[in-house]
Amino acid sequence: MSFLRRKSADQASDVLVPPVPEAPTVGKGRPTPKRSQAEARRGPVAPPPKTQREAIKRSKEVGKTLTKDEKRTQSNQRRERMMRGDDAYVLPRDRGPVRAFVRDLTDARRNVAGILLPVALLSFVILLIRNQTVQLIGPFILLIAILAAVVDAIIFGRQLSRRVAERFPKGDPAGLSIRPRALGFYAFNRACLIRKWRVPRPRVGRGDAV
């Protein structure tokens, strides 16, 4: 009998007993860190943005969405600062005091390049007239206007180079070229546009001393 009891006890001990599941952990299972500890773990806090462009960039990085009114307001503010000639908002080609000085000189004079758009429009209208003699006049007038504008731009570019060298003997702080060709081409592109279309807007009137 003792042998049978010992055998039955050994068989019972061979039976695997399923493990008892542990009680689920309530919450995060760890204490919530203090604010100072969380900030120290994240690192130093970034300084506030200095410009509106930097603020917009940060808002995009953190996924902040702006309303339509806020976007419209920011767009109007950026355009107004660009029209005023703020270096933080204008195109790279328009930055620096040298380019602002060239714009003032260009806006203060009557440029031959200013007649190119009206002459081009007139030439297009002439081409619509069904007369071979008249149709030849339009391109001829436009060619003469282009040549006159190019010659005027070359002469004005040399004048710009001389005045810029006198005004800025150390060169352009923005790092842009101050060669006569570069200044003349910049002034030519601006002179081709109507005054209302020029960006940034003119700060001087025609005939004003710069």
C-alpha positions in Angstrom: 0.0 0.0 0.0 2.8 2.4 0.8 4.4 1.6 -2.6 1.1 2.5 -4.4 0.7 5.7 -2.4 4.3 6.7 -3.2 3.7 6.1 -6.9 0.5 8.0 -7.0 2.2 10.9 -5.3 5.1 10.9 -7.8 2.6 10.9 -10.7 0.7 13.9 -9.2 4.0 15.8 -8.9 4.7 15.2 -12.6 1.5 17.0 -13.6 2.3 20.6 -14.8 0.4 23.3 -12.9 -0.5 26.3 -15.0 1.1 29.6 -13.7 -1.2 32.0 -12.0 -1.4 35.3 -14.1 -0.2 38.4 -12.4 -2.6 41.2 -11.6 -2.6 43.9 -14.3 -0.7 47.0 -13.6 -2.9 50.0 -13.1 -1.6 53.3 -14.7 1.9 53.8 -16.2 3.5 51.6 -13.6 5.9 54.5 -12.7 5.6 57.8 -10.9 5.0 60.9 -13.1 8.2 62.9 -13.4 8.2 66.5 -12.2 8.1 69.3 -14.7 11.7 70.3 -13.9 12.9 66.7 -14.5 11.0 66.5 -17.8 12.5 69.8 -19.0 16.0 68.7 -17.9 15.5 65.4 -19.8 14.4 67.3 -23.0 17.2 69.7 -22.9 17.3 73.5 -22.8 14.2 75.4 -24.0 14.7 77.2 -27.3 14.6 81.0 -27.2 11.6 82.8 -28.6 11.6 83.5 -32.4 13.1 86.8 -33.5 11.3 87.2 -36.8 7.9 86.2 -38.1 9.5 83.8 -40.6 11.2 81.9 -37.8 7.9 81.8 -35.9 6.1 80.4 -38.9 8.8 77.8 -39.4 8.6 76.6 -35.8 4.8 76.4 -36.0 5.1 74.1 -39.0 7.6 72.0 -37.2 5.4 71.4 -34.2 2.4 70.8 -36.5 0.5 73.9 -35.5 -2.3 74.7 -37.9 -3.4 78.3 -38.5 -6.8 79.5 -39.4 -7.6 81.1 -42.7 -7.7 84.6 -41.1 -4.3 84.1 -39.4 -2.8 82.9 -42.7 -4.3 85.8 -44.6 -3.0 88.3 -41.9 0.5 86.8 -42.0 0.6 86.8 -45.8 -0.5 90.5 -45.9 2.2 91.4 -43.3 4.9 89.5 -45.3 3.9 91.2 -48.5 3.8 94.7 -46.9 7.3 94.2 -45.4 8.5 92.9 -48.8 7.1 96.0 -50.6 8.9 98.2 -48.0 12.2 96.5 -48.9 12.7 94.6 -45.6 15.8 92.4 -46.2 14.2 89.6 -44.2 11.3 89.3 -46.7 12.6 90.4 -50.1 14.1 88.1 -52.7 17.9 87.3 -52.3 18.6 89.4 -55.4 17.0 92.5 -53.7 18.9 92.3 -50.4 21.4 94.7 -49.1 22.0 98.5 -49.1 23.6 98.4 -52.5 20.6 97.0 -54.3 18.4 99.5 -52.4 20.6 102.3 -53.6 20.4 101.0 -57.2 16.7 100.8 -57.0 16.5 104.4 -55.8 18.7 105.6 -58.6 16.7 103.7 -61.2 13.3 105.0 -59.9 14.6 108.6 -59.8 15.4 108.7 -63.6 13.5 108.2 -66.8 14.7 105.0 -68.3 14.4 104.1 -72.0 13.6 100.5 -70.9 10.3 101.8 -69.5 8.9 102.1 -73.1 9.5 98.5 -74.0 6.2 97.2 -72.7 4.1 99.9 -74.4 6.0 99.5 -77.6 5.6 95.7 -77.4 1.9 96.0 -77.0 1.7 98.5 -79.9 3.7 96.1 -82.1 1.3 93.3 -81.3 -1.7 95.5 -82.2 0.0 96.5 -85.5 0.5 92.8 -86.4 -3.3 92.4 -86.3 -3.7 94.9 -89.1 -4.0 93.1 -92.4 -1.4 95.2 -94.3 2.0 94.0 -95.1 3.6 97.4 -95.0 2.0 98.2 -91.6 2.9 94.8 -90.2 6.6 95.5 -91.0 6.6 98.7 -89.0 5.7 97.0 -85.7 8.7 94.7 -85.4 11.0 97.4 -86.7 9.8 99.9 -84.0 10.2 97.2 -81.3 13.8 96.4 -82.5 14.8 100.0 -82.3 13.3 100.4 -78.8 15.2 97.3 -77.6 18.5 98.5 -79.0 18.0 102.0 -77.4 17.0 100.4 -74.1 20.2 98.2 -74.1 22.5 101.1 -74.9 20.8 103.2 -72.1 21.2 100.3 -69.7 24.9 99.9 -70.5 25.6 103.6 -70.0 23.5 103.7 -66.8 25.3 100.6 -65.5 28.6 102.3 -65.7 27.3 105.3 -63.9 25.8 103.0 -61.2 29.2 101.2 -60.8 30.9 104.5 -60.3 28.4 105.8 -57.8 28.2 102.5 -55.9 32.0 102.4 -55.6 32.0 105.9 -54.2 29.1 105.1 -51.8 30.3 101.6 -50.8 34.1 101.4 -51.1 34.2 98.1 -49.2 31.7 96.4 -51.5 28.3 95.1 -51.0 27.7 93.9 -47.4 25.2 91.4 -48.7 27.9 89.7 -50.9 26.3 90.5 -54.2 28.3 91.6 -57.3 28.9 95.3 -57.9 30.3 94.9 -61.4 28.8 97.3 -64.0 27.2 94.4 -65.9 25.5 93.1 -62.8 24.3 96.5 -61.7 23.1 97.4 -65.2 21.2 94.2 -65.6 19.5 94.6 -62.2 18.5 98.2 -63.0 17.4 97.2 -66.5 15.0 94.5 -65.2 13.5 97.0 -62.8 13.3 99.8 -65.3 11.3 97.5 -67.7 8.4 97.3 -65.3 5.8 99.9 -64.7 6.4 101.8 -61.4 3.2 100.2 -59.8 4.5 96.7 -60.6 8.0 97.2 -59.1 8.9 95.2 -56.0 9.9 96.6 -53.6 7.9 99.7 -54.3 9.7 102.9 -55.3 10.8 105.1 -52.4 11.6 108.2 -54.5 9.9 110.0 -57.3 11.2 110.8 -60.8 13.7 113.6 -60.7 14.4 113.3 -57.0 18.0 113.5 -55.8 19.4 110.3 -54.3 
